[in-house]
Amino acid sequence: MNGAAWLDEVLAQYRYRKNQCERAVAQVTEEQLFETVGEIPLCLAAQMKHIGGNHRSRWRDFLTSDGEKPDRNRDDEFVVDGETPDSIRALWNEGWRITVEALESLTAQDLEKTVTIRGEPHTVVRAVQCNLTHLSYHTGQIVSLARHFAGESWQTLSIAPGESETYNRRMRGKWGSW
């Protein structure tokens, strides 16, 4: 796979994770965004705020400045006191805007470059893969929390339980025998 095709696939994967999170969060109430589970104050709003903050820091001036920006307060990303659904969505959307713009601006030649995160050198490919892995981890948390809060009204984001064979038949019909 060439660099341009790899970048297209990476951008598609970021968009897919964003879509999963937003489809999951759309199934809960605004109050449930701030509801916590367990002893650790883990809530959807904090996960969204953290992803927004992480993206804002990592992707702003991606090729020219350290990925851990001096104005980032990572610990504050997990504090949602005083936040509202609108303020959380604003942080989320800003982080995503910066991320998509940065990814769309990368070229195949950029993949040969080195960037730093907390002073540690990373190839662009490694930095992207690490961030996508981090995003996937938190996507799983968001989907699990939203599913918990949505309860019986949860609408699956993938193949519904008991529907695997129907799905597989449809895919075989679309792509041929496998």
Buried (B, 14 or more C-beta within 10 A) or exposed (E): EEBEEBBBEBBEBBBEBBEBBBBBBEBBEEEBBBBBEEEEEBBBBBBBBBBBBBBBBBBBEBEEEBBBEEEBEEEEBBEBEEBEBEEBBBBBEBBBBBBBEBBEEBEEEBBEBEBEBEEEEBEBBEBBEBBBEBBBEBBEBBBEBBBBBBEEEBEEBEEEEEEEEEEEEEEEEEEEEE
